[in-house]
Amino acid sequence: MDAEAPFGVNSRPCTEEPMSLEFDHDVCIIGTGRVGLPLGLSFVEVGVDAVGVDVDADLRAAVNGGQMPFHEPGYDALVAEGRFVVHADAAVAARSRAIVVTVGTPLHTHIETDLSQVRRVLEGLIPHLRPGQLLCLRSTVAPGTTAFVRRFLERHTRFRIGEDLLLAFCPERIAEGKAHAELRTLPQIVGAEDEASRAAASTLFARLAPEILAADYVTAELVKLFNNIARYVHFALANQFALVADTFGANIYAIRHLANHQYPRSHIASPGLTAGTCLRKDFGMINEWSPYPDMLLSAWKMNEYIPAFLVKHLGQRVALHDRRVAVLGYTFKQDTDDTRDSLAPKLVRYLERELPLEIRVTDHHLADPIADAGNGPLKNWPLVEALTDVDCVFVATNHTGYREALQALAFVSPETWVADLWNVSGANQVFFQAGALLR
Ligand SMILES: NC(=O)c1ccc[n+]([C@@H]2O[C@H](COP(=O)([O-])OP(=O)(O)OC[C@H]3O[C@@H](n4cnc5c(N)ncnc54)[C@H](O)[C@@H]3O)[C@@H](O)[C@H]2O)c1
């Protein structure tokens, strides 16, 4: 990093400068999913001429028909205006001054980043790249990936990065459900290794972000991963504390309240089913480069154990065999419609091994039937029906509305056993009979 761009310095350039007229669009977003679509719409909202490219025909039909293909607050009116168009063909990228890549970067079944979507995008872009364009990688990637992209582009084109083609890593750090606000409030990290790339990427993202923070490629890649992994480990520790408290017959909610109350030096998170498309996989992007057991691997094991813990421990209080069991929530996170890498399907699979009479999955953020999230399509029970004459309830997701539903259950079915690690009920117990909510 050179002296003119030290880390942490707000290198926000002039944002009012008009972009070149030789391109039809200011920016082309490739991969208009949960990250790319909100980004494209937010650009449009601030007057940036943005277009999208996506291989998913259903997603294109929804967006180009004025509908959000998934739930993300703040964008319904913007998408209905029809100013952000998603194309099937990456050729539109040739007419865009900047290209932002926001395709998926999952893990393989092994501890290994699956870069196939990024590679396919790069291969598809090669014939369309033009001198002066900026390519921003925004998908979450393993350290070293932007350097790989640089080598890939220089191998397969006549361009030199920093001279006639610009390259930056500009990570997305929004939380799903908060994209609209956070795209305008979070500082934007810009990882670049030449001045021209850094300036171009900073100019683009300064249209949205209040502050631009300069870094090199690997620093920017690690910032994104460390932000997510810190959260994942924080939640794993909360889950471990819940298990330790259970071992000693102590109450984790009382301990957490006392530990956090007016205490300035540590904050214990709520225990729960911690997973999801980003948190669950991002640790693997570090772990694939280390052969040793470490805290990240332990955090993974801890979070992954929670469904088994809940089934095993409720099963010690009431035999699940031949019972009617309800599972509240199937998404990975509160009040979203995203089931990717949710632990709820795993919980259901463990329940199936107990051979209950019936497992009723309910999630009012999902359609009926619930699309395959690892267990095939499932009937999505209406919440009230799922709780009618039910023997056991597992709260898999802390959706708004479950507290009231469990309180209603307490009146009609006080004997029903509940496993509620999230403590959505406010019972302040992980395992309890619904009648406890009346006391
Ligand atoms: N979801 C989040 O909250 C979040 C937050 C920060 C970072 N990220 C990261 O952002 C990246 C994207 O995540 P996402 O949640 O938006 O994934 P997503 O699956 O919702 O979106 C990716 C999109 O890319 C499209 N796509 C795949 N290959 C393509 C190709 N060759 N050409 C054009 N389109 C293609 C897919 O059809 C899909 O619509 C990931 O690296 C993720 O880790 C996600």
The ligand as an SDF file (V2000), in Angstrom:
LIG
                    3D

 44 48  0  0  0  0  0  0  0  0999 V2000
  -26.6780  -12.8530    1.3790 N   0  0  0  0  0  0  0  0  0  0  0  0
  -25.9870  -12.0270    2.1530 C   0  0  0  0  0  0  0  0  0  0  0  0
  -26.5130  -11.4660    3.1130 O   0  0  0  0  0  0  0  0  0  0  0  0
  -24.5280  -11.7220    1.8440 C   0  0  0  0  0  0  0  0  0  0  0  0
  -23.9120  -10.6790    2.5470 C   0  0  0  0  0  0  0  0  0  0  0  0
  -22.6060  -10.3660    2.2540 C   0  0  0  0  0  0  0  0  0  0  0  0
  -21.9100  -11.1020    1.3020 C   0  0  0  0  0  0  0  0  0  0  0  0
  -22.5170  -12.1300    0.6390 N   0  0  0  0  0  0  0  0  0  0  0  0
  -21.7590  -12.8270   -0.3940 C   0  0  0  0  0  0  0  0  0  0  0  0
  -22.2010  -12.3280   -1.6500 O   0  0  0  0  0  0  0  0  0  0  0  0
  -22.1400  -13.3620   -2.6420 C   0  0  0  0  0  0  0  0  0  0  0  0
  -23.5050  -13.5410   -3.2700 C   0  0  0  0  0  0  0  0  0  0  0  0
  -24.3980  -13.9990   -2.2630 O   0  0  0  0  0  0  0  0  0  0  0  0
  -25.9590  -13.9700   -2.4840 P   0  0  0  0  0  0  0  0  0  0  0  0
  -26.5610  -14.2480   -1.1590 O   0  0  0  0  0  0  0  0  0  0  0  0
  -26.3780  -12.7520   -3.2220 O   0  0  0  0  0  0  0  0  0  0  0  0
  -26.1460  -15.2260   -3.4420 O   0  0  0  0  0  0  0  0  0  0  0  0
  -27.3770  -15.5180   -4.3910 P   0  0  0  0  0  0  0  0  0  0  0  0
  -27.3220  -16.9580   -4.7110 O   0  0  0  0  0  0  0  0  0  0  0  0
  -28.6220  -14.9400   -3.8060 O   0  0  0  0  0  0  0  0  0  0  0  0
  -27.0510  -14.6570   -5.6950 O   0  0  0  0  0  0  0  0  0  0  0  0
  -26.1130  -15.0470   -6.6590 C   0  0  0  0  0  0  0  0  0  0  0  0
  -26.7530  -14.8450   -8.0200 C   0  0  0  0  0  0  0  0  0  0  0  0
  -25.7660  -15.0780   -9.0160 O   0  0  0  0  0  0  0  0  0  0  0  0
  -26.4070  -15.6850  -10.1290 C   0  0  0  0  0  0  0  0  0  0  0  0
  -25.3840  -16.3130  -10.9530 N   0  0  0  0  0  0  0  0  0  0  0  0
  -24.6620  -17.4250  -10.7150 C   0  0  0  0  0  0  0  0  0  0  0  0
  -23.8100  -17.6490  -11.7250 N   0  0  0  0  0  0  0  0  0  0  0  0
  -23.9730  -16.6360  -12.6130 C   0  0  0  0  0  0  0  0  0  0  0  0
  -23.3790  -16.3040  -13.8650 C   0  0  0  0  0  0  0  0  0  0  0  0
  -22.4230  -17.0700  -14.3990 N   0  0  0  0  0  0  0  0  0  0  0  0
  -23.8000  -15.1940  -14.4870 N   0  0  0  0  0  0  0  0  0  0  0  0
  -24.7830  -14.4200  -13.9700 C   0  0  0  0  0  0  0  0  0  0  0  0
  -25.3860  -14.6930  -12.8050 N   0  0  0  0  0  0  0  0  0  0  0  0
  -24.9800  -15.7810  -12.1360 C   0  0  0  0  0  0  0  0  0  0  0  0
  -27.3940  -16.6510   -9.4900 C   0  0  0  0  0  0  0  0  0  0  0  0
  -28.4150  -17.0230  -10.3860 O   0  0  0  0  0  0  0  0  0  0  0  0
  -27.8940  -15.8190   -8.2920 C   0  0  0  0  0  0  0  0  0  0  0  0
  -29.0780  -15.0940   -8.6240 O   0  0  0  0  0  0  0  0  0  0  0  0
  -21.6070  -14.5870   -1.9170 C   0  0  0  0  0  0  0  0  0  0  0  0
  -20.2200  -14.6350   -2.0760 O   0  0  0  0  0  0  0  0  0  0  0  0
  -21.9630  -14.3120   -0.4700 C   0  0  0  0  0  0  0  0  0  0  0  0
  -21.1250  -15.0020    0.4180 O   0  0  0  0  0  0  0  0  0  0  0  0
  -23.8190  -12.4380    0.8910 C   0  0  0  0  0  0  0  0  0  0  0  0
  1  2  1  0
  2  3  2  0
  2  4  1  0
  4  5  1  0
  4 44  2  0
  5  6  2  0
  6  7  1  0
  7  8  2  0
  8  9  1  0
  8 44  1  0
  9 10  1  0
  9 42  1  0
 10 11  1  0
 11 12  1  0
 11 40  1  0
 12 13  1  0
 13 14  1  0
 14 15  2  0
 14 16  1  0
 14 17  1  0
 17 18  1  0
 18 19  2  0
 18 20  1  0
 18 21  1  0
 21 22  1  0
 22 23  1  0
 23 24  1  0
 23 38  1  0
 24 25  1  0
 25 26  1  0
 25 36  1  0
 26 27  1  0
 26 35  1  0
 27 28  2  0
 28 29  1  0
 29 30  1  0
 29 35  2  0
 30 31  1  0
 30 32  2  0
 32 33  1  0
 33 34  2  0
 34 35  1  0
 36 37  1  0
 36 38  1  0
 38 39  1  0
 40 41  1  0
 40 42  1  0
 42 43  1  0
M  CHG  2   8   1  16  -1
M  END
$$$$
